[in-house]
Amino acid sequence: MTDLETPVAAPRAPALRRAAPALFGYAAVRALGLAVLAGWSAARGKNAYTLLTARWDSLWYVRVAELGYGYQVRLPNGDVHSNLAFFPLLPWLERLLHALAPLSYADAGFTVSLLASLAAAWGIFAVTDVVYGRRVGVCAVLVWAVLPVGIVQSMAYSESLFTALAAWSLYTVLTGRWVTAGVLAALAGLTRPVGLAVVAAVWTAGVVSFVRDRGRGARDGGRDRPDGAQLAERAPETSSAARARRAPQATGAPHTTRAPRVTTPDTPAWRRALGMLLAPVGAAGYVLWVGHRTGRGPLGYLDVQAGWRNGFDGGQAFARFVADKFTSFPSALAGAGLIVGVGLLLWLYVTGVRRRQPLPLLVYTGVVLALALCASSYFGSKPRLLMPAFPVLLPLAQALARLRTSRSALVTAGVAVASAVYGAFWLNGSGPP
């Protein structure tokens, strides 16, 4: 059974010093990825910086930053690719940085993504630290850094910016800072369509907190109790887990990773309500503006996405794509790999449910997975579209944290090298569209 109450009393502040090991490890992994990309690209006569800043979506963002909205391309098959499909926060930041510093729009996009990736790593650490503790928090950041498509975190794309805003919004929900959570969710909604996942997490947590308060008031004969009076319920410790927590640990020994009880400060109902009202403002505002701009009303944005052949079909197109892989060999191996990959994602998500991750994390992850796997968009994009779903990686982070420090470092280093090589190969080939 999952934790249906928003963990609500004084959490540890996400101090930079506390997060330093996670950020240092993240920077090292990303530096390795960029170094391998530079060497691989040079060997092929390509410019690594161009691959990071001037291809695919990064060009569309730069065009929005420089010229605004209104540009579109009509393809020979009749499809219309409009830059209205791209949410505005990243190009706004590119334009702002270009105005403040001697940087091109592409340079500004790379700088924003570089800083946002560090903010995302810090946010992932903060969320995991609150729920599972510092050691798992460091491991969660490293697991996110060594994803096979981790090179996207260093591109002038919006994934890093969105992940940063989503992670910090989830952190502020978990720690009872509802207005801040609403503002960050609104900004996430201005970054990518999947900002709906952050809104859903904030709203679900808010609704559950109000229902809980109402039920508590009825049980207490109408007497109000402060929102922060409750501890987040967790599964009881097994006797072996309790012994592990009480036993002194030798240096480098594996650590227990069971989620601690998490409490947050008292939060007035009006602040929760305000946070919930703010959360959808960004996404709703942009979608309504696009509808007005196109003259097609509230559904205008869906028409824009249809021009890119993007839509939500419950996964039918993706299932057909996978099935088609089994019509020949060796493409059948790719089809089998896709099935294994999707199965692993679902297993990790179910594991998070069984381990009673906080409800906001489960809701956020579930919506991100559903939108990525059940959309009819270009299938090569799906790995990077799944990248913001960092809570699904927490079971892996827990497993890594249980290893001795030396073994954990060895595993991380090996996977980081493989990820760097794959990222360089991927970006020098078809790359992320």
Secondary structure, 3 states (H helix, E strand, C coil): CCECCCCCCCCCCCCHHHHHHHHHHHHHHHHHHHHHHHHHHHHCCCCHHHHHHCCCHHHHHHHHHHHCCCCEEECCCCCEEEHHHCCCHHHHHHHHHHHHCCCCHHHHHHHHHHHHHHHHHHHHHHHHHHHHCHHHHHHHHHHHHCCCCHHHHHCCCCHHHHHHHHHHHHHHHHCCCHHHHHHHHHHHHCCCCCHHHHHHHHHHHHHHHHHHHHHHHHHCCCCCCCHHHCCCCCCCCCHHHHHHHHCCCCCCCCCCCCCCCCCCCCCCHHHHHHHHHHCCHHHHHHHHHHHHHHCCHHHHHHHHHHHCCCCECCCHHHHHHHHHHHHCCCHHHHHHHHHHHHHHHHHHHHHHHHCCCEHHHHHHHHHHHHHHHCECCCHHHHHHHHCCCHHHHHHHHHHHHCCCHHHHHHHHHHHHHHHHHHHHHHHHCCCCC
